Amino acid sequence: MTTYEQTTFDASRTLGEAAGAMPGPHTSRRIGIIVNTPAQVHFYRHIYENLLEHGHHAFIIAREQGETMALLREYQLPYEVYTGPLTSKMGKVMSLPRNVLDAASILKKHRVDLITGFGVYDAYTSALLGVPNVIFSDNEPSMGIGSYALQFRLYFPFVDSILTPSYYKKDLGEKHIRIQGIKEMAYLHPSRYTPDPSVYESMGLSKGERYSLLRFNCLDAIHDIGVGGFNDDDKRRLVKELENYGQVFISSEKCVPRGLEDHVIKIPKNRIHDALFYATLLVTDTGTMATEAALLGTPTVRCASYVGVSDLGNFIELEKKYHLLFNYRDSAEAIARAAELIKDDTIKAEWARRRQSLYADNVDVCALMTWYIENYPESYDELRNNPNLQERYR
């Protein structure tokens, strides 16, 4: 089996070298970044560019998965593949040791002195190479029916430093740094993201035309075991309810019920945030895109079987404090709320006002993460001793 491949991009070349720029004020580091999902590509995209601009060397390695690969290519981010696509949850568990060995092999070649990512692969790989890791996570160990909690317990002893949003419910002890921000702000903060209205034309719409967006989860990750969302009948009913108020588009790599294929959105993967920004409404059973839409000021209805006491803090925060999304465990209630919201012609203006309040309370996550990574472990000591230091990134 081919364990990895070198892309046409030169992964060892820094942006500073390419641009002839002088190194930044920090000692140059060699940083390994592990991404396994499109959301993680979005999260690390600007952090990677910042690190290069500051004179560091950074190396992205990725799981070969359709949307993840497409996004890396569209953003022209250099990467190497450390493992192929997997089709089952058990396959992911069984292949974990081999995947870690392959990731370590690539990053050892690049002589990295720190690894960053979202959890299990980063923690084990850094332990194998004897270098520190910086993990970001907004997944609570209590989510699902215990599968993620088990995974978390197994890799947490190998974590050196873990950053979470401030509303993260569980106290993870000495390794834990809380920041005033939401994961998706790393790429959707107004200082990082500017909407492009040309997406209307890409979607075959007139500028300003109302439309709804649906996003369905395939629920095939290990931490999705026991998690439910919309079934096929729900999806058909949603389209029927919403199509009277504008076109309905579906974003889904698979899981589109028969008869709804014509609704699948056909735009480049890196334009999805423009589609979210201008949508009248998002209805979804996924987590990341629900948060993204709320951060962009688009009314959002989310359905997940663990909504309630086991729900993640970001969804509770966005619903209860900022009133930017609605969470439902029952799909019928979610559909009814969506049918009600789509009738309101003024709702986008109200959500834009609420979005301003959200950003006034939070920091630029990308800038904070960049500083934390390039200055670790001193940055850990500084934030542990004085959490208010992050205010300079507000």
C-alpha positions as a Markdown table, in Angstrom:
| # | Residue | x | y | z |
|---|---|---|---|---|
| 1 | Met | 0.0 | 0.0 | 0.0 |
| 2 | Thr | 1.2 | 3.5 | -0.8 |
| 3 | Thr | 1.4 | 5.1 | 2.6 |
| 4 | Tyr | 2.1 | 8.7 | 1.4 |
| 5 | Glu | 2.8 | 10.6 | -1.7 |
| 6 | Gln | 4.7 | 13.8 | -2.4 |
| 7 | Thr | 2.5 | 16.3 | -4.1 |
| 8 | Thr | 3.6 | 18.6 | -6.9 |
| 9 | Phe | 4.1 | 21.3 | -4.2 |
| 10 | Asp | 7.5 | 21.6 | -2.5 |
| 11 | Ala | 6.5 | 21.1 | 1.2 |
| 12 | Ser | 9.9 | 22.1 | 2.5 |
| 13 | Arg | 9.9 | 25.6 | 1.0 |
| 14 | Thr | 8.7 | 28.4 | 3.3 |
| 15 | Leu | 6.6 | 31.3 | 2.1 |
| 16 | Gly | 9.4 | 33.5 | 3.6 |
| 17 | Glu | 11.9 | 31.9 | 1.3 |
| 18 | Ala | 9.6 | 32.1 | -1.7 |
| 19 | Ala | 8.9 | 35.7 | -1.2 |
| 20 | Gly | 12.5 | 36.6 | -0.2 |
| 21 | Ala | 11.1 | 37.8 | 3.1 |
| 22 | Met | 13.2 | 38.2 | 6.3 |
| 23 | Pro | 12.5 | 35.7 | 9.1 |
| 24 | Gly | 10.1 | 36.9 | 11.8 |
| 25 | Pro | 11.2 | 37.9 | 15.3 |
| 26 | His | 10.9 | 34.3 | 16.7 |
| 27 | Thr | 13.5 | 31.5 | 16.6 |
| 28 | Ser | 12.8 | 29.5 | 13.5 |
| 29 | Arg | 10.9 | 26.2 | 14.3 |
| 30 | Arg | 10.0 | 23.1 | 12.2 |
| 31 | Ile | 6.3 | 22.4 | 12.8 |
| 32 | Gly | 4.3 | 19.4 | 11.7 |
| 33 | Ile | 0.6 | 19.9 | 11.1 |
| 34 | Ile | -1.8 | 16.9 | 10.9 |
| 35 | Val | -5.2 | 17.4 | 9.2 |
| 36 | Asn | -7.8 | 14.7 | 8.7 |
| 37 | Thr | -11.0 | 16.7 | 7.7 |
| 38 | Pro | -11.9 | 19.7 | 5.6 |
| 39 | Ala | -12.7 | 21.6 | 8.8 |
| 40 | Gln | -9.1 | 21.0 | 10.0 |
| 41 | Val | -7.8 | 22.3 | 6.7 |
| 42 | His | -9.8 | 25.5 | 7.1 |
| 43 | Phe | -8.5 | 25.8 | 10.7 |
| 44 | Tyr | -4.8 | 25.5 | 9.9 |
| 45 | Arg | -4.8 | 27.3 | 6.6 |
| 46 | His | -4.1 | 30.8 | 7.9 |
| 47 | Ile | -2.0 | 29.5 | 10.9 |
| 48 | Tyr | 0.2 | 27.7 | 8.4 |
| 49 | Glu | 0.6 | 30.9 | 6.3 |
| 50 | Asn | 1.4 | 32.9 | 9.4 |
| 51 | Leu | 4.0 | 30.5 | 10.6 |
| 52 | Leu | 5.8 | 30.7 | 7.2 |
| 53 | Glu | 5.6 | 34.5 | 7.1 |
| 54 | His | 7.2 | 34.5 | 10.5 |
| 55 | Gly | 10.2 | 32.5 | 9.1 |
| 56 | His | 9.3 | 29.0 | 10.4 |
| 57 | His | 9.1 | 25.8 | 8.4 |
| 58 | Ala | 5.8 | 24.0 | 8.5 |
| 59 | Phe | 4.8 | 20.7 | 7.0 |
| 60 | Ile | 1.2 | 19.6 | 6.5 |
| 61 | Ile | 0.4 | 15.9 | 6.3 |
| 62 | Ala | -3.2 | 14.7 | 5.6 |
| 63 | Arg | -5.5 | 11.7 | 5.5 |
| 64 | Glu | -6.4 | 11.0 | 1.8 |
| 65 | Gln | -10.1 | 11.8 | 1.9 |
| 66 | Gly | -12.1 | 13.4 | -0.9 |
| 67 | Glu | -13.1 | 16.8 | 0.4 |
| 68 | Thr | -9.9 | 17.2 | 2.4 |
| 69 | Met | -7.7 | 16.6 | -0.7 |
| 70 | Ala | -9.9 | 18.9 | -2.8 |
| 71 | Leu | -9.6 | 21.7 | -0.3 |
| 72 | Leu | -5.8 | 21.4 | 0.1 |
| 73 | Arg | -5.4 | 21.6 | -3.7 |
| 74 | Glu | -7.9 | 24.6 | -4.1 |
| 75 | Tyr | -6.0 | 26.5 | -1.4 |
| 76 | Gln | -2.7 | 25.5 | -3.0 |
| 77 | Leu | -1.4 | 24.3 | 0.3 |
| 78 | Pro | 1.6 | 21.9 | 0.1 |
| 79 | Tyr | 0.9 | 18.5 | 1.8 |
| 80 | Glu | 1.9 | 14.9 | 2.0 |
| 81 | Val | -0.6 | 12.0 | 2.4 |
| 82 | Tyr | 0.2 | 9.8 | 5.4 |
| 83 | Thr | -2.7 | 7.4 | 5.1 |
| 84 | Gly | -5.4 | 6.4 | 2.6 |
| 85 | Pro | -9.2 | 6.7 | 2.9 |
| 86 | Leu | -11.0 | 4.4 | 5.2 |
| 87 | Thr | -14.6 | 3.2 | 4.8 |
| 88 | Ser | -15.5 | 2.0 | 8.3 |
| 89 | Lys | -15.1 | 3.0 | 11.9 |
| 90 | Met | -13.5 | -0.3 | 12.8 |
| 91 | Gly | -11.0 | 0.2 | 10.0 |
| 92 | Lys | -10.0 | 3.5 | 11.5 |
| 93 | Val | -9.4 | 1.8 | 14.8 |
| 94 | Met | -7.4 | -1.1 | 13.4 |
| 95 | Ser | -5.2 | 1.0 | 11.2 |
| 96 | Leu | -4.4 | 3.6 | 13.9 |
| 97 | Pro | -1.0 | 2.1 | 14.8 |
| 98 | Arg | 0.1 | 1.9 | 11.2 |
| 99 | Asn | -1.2 | 5.4 | 10.5 |
| 100 | Val | 0.8 | 6.8 | 13.4 |
| 101 | Leu | 4.0 | 5.0 | 12.2 |
| 102 | Asp | 3.5 | 6.5 | 8.7 |
| 103 | Ala | 2.9 | 10.0 | 10.1 |
| 104 | Ala | 6.0 | 9.7 | 12.3 |
| 105 | Ser | 8.1 | 8.5 | 9.3 |
| 106 | Ile | 7.2 | 11.6 | 7.2 |
| 107 | Leu | 7.6 | 14.1 | 10.0 |
| 108 | Lys | 10.9 | 12.6 | 11.2 |
| 109 | Lys | 12.2 | 13.2 | 7.7 |
| 110 | His | 11.3 | 16.9 | 8.1 |
| 111 | Arg | 13.0 | 17.0 | 11.6 |
| 112 | Val | 10.0 | 18.7 | 13.1 |
| 113 | Asp | 10.4 | 20.0 | 16.7 |
| 114 | Leu | 6.7 | 20.4 | 17.4 |
| 115 | Ile | 3.4 | 18.8 | 16.1 |
| 116 | Thr | 0.0 | 20.3 | 16.2 |
| 117 | Gly | -3.4 | 19.0 | 15.3 |
| 118 | Phe | -6.8 | 17.9 | 16.7 |
| 119 | Gly | -6.0 | 14.9 | 18.9 |
| 120 | Val | -5.2 | 11.2 | 18.6 |
| 121 | Tyr | -2.8 | 11.1 | 15.6 |
| 122 | Asp | -0.9 | 14.2 | 16.7 |
| 123 | Ala | -0.5 | 13.0 | 20.3 |
| 124 | Tyr | 0.8 | 9.5 | 19.5 |
| 125 | Thr | 3.0 | 10.7 | 16.6 |
| 126 | Ser | 4.7 | 13.4 | 18.8 |
| 127 | Ala | 5.2 | 10.9 | 21.5 |
| 128 | Leu | 6.9 | 8.5 | 19.0 |
| 129 | Leu | 9.2 | 11.2 | 17.8 |
| 130 | Gly | 9.9 | 12.7 | 21.2 |
| 131 | Val | 8.7 | 16.2 | 20.4 |
| 132 | Pro | 6.0 | 18.3 | 22.1 |
| 133 | Asn | 2.5 | 18.7 | 20.8 |
| 134 | Val | -0.1 | 21.5 | 20.9 |
| 135 | Ile | -3.7 | 20.2 | 20.5 |
| 136 | Phe | -6.8 | 22.2 | 19.8 |
| 137 | Ser | -10.1 | 20.6 | 20.6 |
| 138 | Asp | -13.7 | 21.6 | 21.0 |
| 139 | Asn | -15.1 | 18.1 | 21.3 |
| 140 | Glu | -16.2 | 17.2 | 24.8 |
| 141 | Pro | -15.4 | 13.6 | 25.9 |
| 142 | Ser | -19.0 | 13.2 | 26.9 |
| 143 | Met | -20.3 | 13.4 | 23.3 |
| 144 | Gly | -21.7 | 10.3 | 21.5 |
| 145 | Ile | -22.2 | 7.1 | 23.5 |
| 146 | Gly | -18.8 | 6.7 | 24.9 |
| 147 | Ser | -16.7 | 6.0 | 21.8 |
| 148 | Tyr | -15.1 | 9.4 | 21.8 |
| 149 | Ala | -14.7 | 9.4 | 25.6 |
| 150 | Leu | -12.7 | 6.1 | 25.2 |
| 151 | Gln | -10.6 | 7.5 | 22.4 |
| 152 | Phe | -10.0 | 10.7 | 24.5 |
| 153 | Arg | -8.9 | 8.7 | 27.5 |
| 154 | Leu | -6.5 | 6.7 | 25.5 |
| 155 | Tyr | -4.6 | 9.6 | 23.8 |
| 156 | Phe | -4.9 | 12.3 | 26.5 |
| 157 | Pro | -1.9 | 11.0 | 28.6 |
| 158 | Phe | 0.3 | 11.8 | 25.5 |
| 159 | Val | -1.0 | 15.4 | 25.1 |
| 160 | Asp | 1.4 | 18.1 | 26.2 |
| 161 | Ser | -0.9 | 21.1 | 25.8 |
| 162 | Ile | -4.6 | 21.3 | 24.8 |
| 163 | Leu | -6.4 | 24.5 | 24.0 |
| 164 | Thr | -10.2 | 24.6 | 24.1 |
| 165 | Pro | -12.8 | 27.3 | 23.9 |
| 166 | Ser | -13.6 | 29.0 | 27.2 |
| 167 | Tyr | -17.0 | 27.3 | 27.5 |
| 168 | Tyr | -15.5 | 23.8 | 27.3 |
| 169 | Lys | -17.3 | 22.1 | 30.2 |
| 170 | Lys | -14.7 | 19.5 | 31.4 |
| 171 | Asp | -11.7 | 20.7 | 33.3 |
| 172 | Leu | -8.7 | 18.9 | 31.8 |
| 173 | Gly | -6.2 | 19.9 | 34.5 |
| 174 | Glu | -2.7 | 21.4 | 34.1 |
| 175 | Lys | -2.4 | 20.8 | 30.4 |
| 176 | His | -5.6 | 22.8 | 29.7 |
| 177 | Ile | -5.6 | 26.3 | 28.3 |
| 178 | Arg | -9.0 | 28.0 | 27.7 |
| 179 | Ile | -9.3 | 30.7 | 25.1 |
| 180 | Gln | -12.1 | 33.2 | 24.4 |
| 181 | Gly | -12.9 | 32.0 | 20.9 |
| 182 | Ile | -14.6 | 29.4 | 18.8 |
| 183 | Lys | -12.7 | 27.0 | 16.6 |
| 184 | Glu | -14.2 | 28.2 | 13.3 |
| 185 | Met | -13.2 | 31.8 | 14.1 |
| 186 | Ala | -9.7 | 30.8 | 13.0 |
| 187 | Tyr | -10.8 | 31.2 | 9.4 |
| 188 | Leu | -14.2 | 33.1 | 9.6 |
| 189 | His | -13.1 | 36.0 | 11.8 |
| 190 | Pro | -13.8 | 39.2 | 9.9 |
| 191 | Ser | -10.0 | 39.8 | 9.7 |
| 192 | Arg | -9.6 | 36.5 | 7.8 |
| 193 | Tyr | -12.7 | 36.1 | 5.7 |
| 194 | Thr | -14.4 | 38.5 | 3.2 |
| 195 | Pro | -17.6 | 37.1 | 1.5 |
| 196 | Asp | -17.5 | 37.0 | -2.3 |
| 197 | Pro | -21.0 | 37.6 | -3.9 |
| 198 | Ser | -19.8 | 36.0 | -7.2 |
| 199 | Val | -21.0 | 32.8 | -5.6 |
| 200 | Tyr | -24.5 | 33.7 | -6.7 |
| 201 | Glu | -23.4 | 33.3 | -10.3 |
| 202 | Ser | -21.6 | 30.1 | -9.5 |
| 203 | Met | -24.9 | 28.7 | -8.1 |
| 204 | Gly | -26.9 | 29.9 | -11.1 |
| 205 | Leu | -28.7 | 32.5 | -9.1 |
| 206 | Ser | -29.3 | 36.3 | -9.4 |
| 207 | Lys | -27.5 | 38.5 | -6.9 |
| 208 | Gly | -29.6 | 38.8 | -3.7 |
| 209 | Glu | -31.9 | 35.8 | -4.6 |
| 210 | Arg | -33.1 | 33.9 | -1.6 |
| 211 | Tyr | -32.0 | 30.3 | -1.2 |
| 212 | Ser | -31.7 | 27.6 | 1.6 |
| 213 | Leu | -28.8 | 25.3 | 2.2 |
| 214 | Leu | -29.0 | 21.8 | 3.7 |
| 215 | Arg | -25.9 | 20.0 | 5.0 |
| 216 | Phe | -26.1 | 16.3 | 5.9 |
| 217 | Asn | -23.6 | 14.3 | 7.9 |
| 218 | Cys | -22.6 | 10.8 | 7.0 |
| 219 | Leu | -21.8 | 10.1 | 10.7 |
| 220 | Asp | -18.9 | 7.8 | 9.8 |
| 221 | Ala | -16.2 | 9.1 | 12.3 |
| 222 | Ile | -15.3 | 7.1 | 15.4 |
| 223 | His | -16.8 | 9.8 | 17.6 |
| 224 | Asp | -20.1 | 9.6 | 15.6 |
| 225 | Ile | -20.9 | 6.1 | 16.9 |
| 226 | Gly | -24.4 | 6.3 | 18.4 |
| 227 | Val | -25.0 | 9.8 | 16.9 |
| 228 | Gly | -28.1 | 10.4 | 14.8 |
| 229 | Gly | -29.5 | 13.2 | 12.6 |
| 230 | Phe | -32.0 | 13.5 | 9.7 |
| 231 | Asn | -33.2 | 10.3 | 8.0 |
| 232 | Asp | -34.0 | 10.2 | 4.3 |
| 233 | Asp | -37.7 | 11.0 | 4.8 |
| 234 | Asp | -36.7 | 14.0 | 6.9 |
| 235 | Lys | -34.4 | 15.2 | 4.1 |
| 236 | Arg | -37.2 | 15.0 | 1.5 |
| 237 | Arg | -39.6 | 16.8 | 3.7 |
| 238 | Leu | -37.1 | 19.6 | 4.4 |
| 239 | Val | -36.7 | 20.2 | 0.6 |
| 240 | Lys | -40.5 | 20.2 | 0.1 |
| 241 | Glu | -41.0 | 22.7 | 3.0 |
| 242 | Leu | -38.3 | 25.1 | 1.9 |
| 243 | Glu | -38.4 | 25.1 | -1.9 |
| 244 | Asn | -41.5 | 27.3 | -1.8 |
| 245 | Tyr | -39.3 | 30.2 | -0.6 |
| 246 | Gly | -36.4 | 29.9 | -3.0 |
| 247 | Gln | -34.0 | 27.2 | -4.3 |
| 248 | Val | -32.8 | 24.5 | -2.0 |
| 249 | Phe | -29.2 | 23.3 | -2.2 |
| 250 | Ile | -27.7 | 20.3 | -0.5 |
| 251 | Ser | -24.1 | 20.0 | 0.6 |
| 252 | Ser | -23.1 | 16.4 | 1.1 |
| 253 | Glu | -20.3 | 14.2 | -0.1 |
| 254 | Lys | -22.7 | 11.3 | 0.0 |
| 255 | Cys | -25.9 | 10.4 | 1.8 |
| 256 | Val | -28.2 | 12.2 | -0.6 |
| 257 | Pro | -31.6 | 10.4 | -0.9 |
| 258 | Arg | -32.8 | 9.2 | -4.2 |
| 259 | Gly | -34.7 | 12.0 | -6.0 |
| 260 | Leu | -32.8 | 14.8 | -4.4 |
| 261 | Glu | -29.6 | 14.5 | -6.5 |
| 262 | Asp | -30.4 | 17.6 | -8.5 |
| 263 | His | -30.3 | 19.7 | -5.4 |
| 264 | Val | -26.6 | 18.9 | -4.7 |
| 265 | Ile | -24.6 | 22.2 | -4.8 |
| 266 | Lys | -22.0 | 22.3 | -7.5 |
| 267 | Ile | -19.3 | 24.8 | -6.4 |
| 268 | Pro | -15.6 | 24.4 | -5.5 |
| 269 | Lys | -15.2 | 23.3 | -1.9 |
| 270 | Asn | -13.4 | 26.5 | -1.0 |
| 271 | Arg | -16.5 | 28.5 | -1.9 |
| 272 | Ile | -18.8 | 26.9 | 0.6 |
| 273 | His | -18.4 | 29.7 | 3.1 |
| 274 | Asp | -19.6 | 32.2 | 0.5 |
| 275 | Ala | -22.7 | 30.0 | -0.1 |
| 276 | Leu | -23.3 | 29.9 | 3.7 |
| 277 | Phe | -22.9 | 33.6 | 4.1 |
| 278 | Tyr | -25.5 | 34.6 | 1.6 |
| 279 | Ala | -28.0 | 31.7 | 2.4 |
| 280 | Thr | -31.3 | 32.7 | 3.9 |
| 281 | Leu | -31.2 | 29.6 | 6.1 |
| 282 | Leu | -29.0 | 26.6 | 6.9 |
| 283 | Val | -30.6 | 23.3 | 8.2 |
| 284 | Thr | -28.1 | 20.6 | 9.1 |
| 285 | Asp | -27.3 | 17.6 | 11.3 |
| 286 | Thr | -23.5 | 18.4 | 11.2 |
| 287 | Gly | -21.6 | 20.3 | 13.8 |
| 288 | Thr | -18.9 | 22.3 | 12.0 |
| 289 | Met | -21.1 | 23.8 | 9.3 |
| 290 | Ala | -23.8 | 24.7 | 11.9 |
| 291 | Thr | -21.2 | 26.7 | 13.8 |
| 292 | Glu | -19.8 | 28.2 | 10.6 |
| 293 | Ala | -23.2 | 29.5 | 9.5 |
| 294 | Ala | -23.9 | 31.0 | 12.9 |
| 295 | Leu | -20.5 | 32.8 | 12.8 |
| 296 | Leu | -21.4 | 34.1 | 9.4 |
| 297 | Gly | -24.7 | 35.5 | 10.6 |
| 298 | Thr | -26.9 | 33.0 | 8.8 |
| 299 | Pro | -29.9 | 31.6 | 10.7 |
| 300 | Thr | -29.2 | 28.0 | 11.5 |
| 301 | Val | -31.4 | 25.0 | 12.6 |
| 302 | Arg | -29.4 | 22.0 | 13.8 |
| 303 | Cys | -30.6 | 18.5 | 14.6 |
| 304 | Ala | -28.5 | 15.9 | 16.5 |
| 305 | Ser | -29.4 | 13.1 | 18.8 |
| 306 | Tyr | -27.1 | 14.3 | 21.6 |
| 307 | Val | -28.6 | 17.8 | 21.8 |
| 308 | Gly | -29.2 | 18.5 | 25.5 |
| 309 | Val | -27.0 | 17.9 | 28.5 |
| 310 | Ser | -24.4 | 16.1 | 26.4 |
| 311 | Asp | -24.2 | 18.8 | 23.7 |
| 312 | Leu | -21.0 | 20.6 | 22.9 |
| 313 | Gly | -20.5 | 24.0 | 24.5 |
| 314 | Asn | -20.2 | 26.0 | 21.3 |
| 315 | Phe | -23.8 | 25.0 | 20.3 |
| 316 | Ile | -25.2 | 26.0 | 23.7 |
| 317 | Glu | -23.2 | 29.3 | 23.6 |
| 318 | Leu | -24.4 | 30.2 | 20.1 |
| 319 | Glu | -28.0 | 29.4 | 21.0 |
| 320 | Lys | -28.4 | 30.6 | 24.5 |
| 321 | Lys | -26.1 | 33.6 | 24.6 |
| 322 | Tyr | -26.0 | 34.9 | 21.0 |
| 323 | His | -29.3 | 33.5 | 19.7 |
| 324 | Leu | -27.7 | 32.6 | 16.3 |
| 325 | Leu | -28.9 | 29.0 | 16.0 |
| 326 | Phe | -31.5 | 26.5 | 17.2 |
| 327 | Asn | -30.7 | 23.1 | 18.4 |
| 328 | Tyr | -33.1 | 20.1 | 18.3 |
| 329 | Arg | -32.9 | 16.5 | 19.2 |
| 330 | Asp | -36.2 | 15.8 | 17.5 |
| 331 | Ser | -36.1 | 16.1 | 13.7 |
| 332 | Ala | -39.8 | 17.0 | 13.4 |
| 333 | Glu | -39.3 | 20.0 | 15.7 |
| 334 | Ala | -36.2 | 21.0 | 13.7 |
| 335 | Ile | -38.2 | 20.9 | 10.4 |
| 336 | Ala | -41.0 | 22.9 | 11.9 |
| 337 | Arg | -38.6 | 25.6 | 13.0 |
| 338 | Ala | -37.0 | 25.7 | 9.6 |
| 339 | Ala | -40.4 | 26.1 | 7.9 |
| 340 | Glu | -41.2 | 29.0 | 10.3 |
| 341 | Leu | -37.9 | 30.9 | 9.9 |
| 342 | Ile | -37.8 | 30.7 | 6.1 |
| 343 | Lys | -41.0 | 32.8 | 5.9 |
| 344 | Asp | -39.3 | 35.8 | 7.7 |
| 345 | Asp | -37.9 | 38.3 | 5.1 |
| 346 | Thr | -36.1 | 40.4 | 7.7 |
| 347 | Ile | -34.3 | 37.6 | 9.5 |
| 348 | Lys | -30.9 | 38.1 | 7.9 |
| 349 | Ala | -30.6 | 41.7 | 9.1 |
| 350 | Glu | -31.3 | 40.7 | 12.7 |
| 351 | Trp | -28.7 | 37.9 | 12.5 |
| 352 | Ala | -26.1 | 40.3 | 11.2 |
| 353 | Arg | -26.6 | 42.4 | 14.3 |
| 354 | Arg | -26.3 | 39.4 | 16.6 |
| 355 | Arg | -23.1 | 38.4 | 14.8 |
| 356 | Gln | -21.5 | 41.7 | 15.7 |
| 357 | Ser | -22.1 | 41.0 | 19.3 |
| 358 | Leu | -20.4 | 37.6 | 19.0 |
| 359 | Tyr | -17.2 | 39.0 | 17.6 |
| 360 | Ala | -17.0 | 41.8 | 20.0 |
| 361 | Asp | -16.7 | 39.2 | 22.8 |
| 362 | Asn | -14.1 | 36.9 | 21.2 |
| 363 | Val | -10.5 | 36.9 | 20.1 |
| 364 | Asp | -8.8 | 36.3 | 16.7 |
| 365 | Val | -8.2 | 32.6 | 17.2 |
| 366 | Cys | -5.8 | 32.3 | 14.3 |
| 367 | Ala | -3.5 | 35.0 | 15.6 |
| 368 | Leu | -3.6 | 33.6 | 19.1 |
| 369 | Met | -2.9 | 30.0 | 17.9 |
| 370 | Thr | 0.0 | 31.2 | 15.8 |
| 371 | Trp | 1.6 | 33.0 | 18.7 |
| 372 | Tyr | 1.0 | 30.1 | 21.0 |
| 373 | Ile | 2.6 | 27.5 | 18.6 |
| 374 | Glu | 5.7 | 29.6 | 17.7 |
| 375 | Asn | 6.4 | 30.5 | 21.3 |
| 376 | Tyr | 5.6 | 27.1 | 23.0 |
| 377 | Pro | 6.3 | 26.2 | 25.8 |
| 378 | Glu | 6.9 | 29.8 | 27.1 |
| 379 | Ser | 3.5 | 30.7 | 25.7 |
| 380 | Tyr | 1.9 | 28.0 | 27.9 |
| 381 | Asp | 3.4 | 29.5 | 31.0 |
| 382 | Glu | 2.4 | 33.0 | 30.0 |
| 383 | Leu | -1.3 | 32.1 | 29.4 |
| 384 | Arg | -1.5 | 29.8 | 32.5 |
| 385 | Asn | -0.2 | 32.6 | 34.7 |
| 386 | Asn | -2.1 | 35.4 | 33.0 |
| 387 | Pro | -5.2 | 34.3 | 30.9 |
| 388 | Asn | -5.9 | 38.0 | 30.2 |
| 389 | Leu | -2.9 | 38.1 | 27.8 |
| 390 | Gln | -5.2 | 36.8 | 25.0 |
| 391 | Glu | -7.0 | 40.2 | 25.2 |
| 392 | Arg | -4.4 | 41.6 | 22.9 |
| 393 | Tyr | -5.9 | 39.4 | 20.1 |
| 394 | Arg | -9.4 | 40.7 | 20.5 |
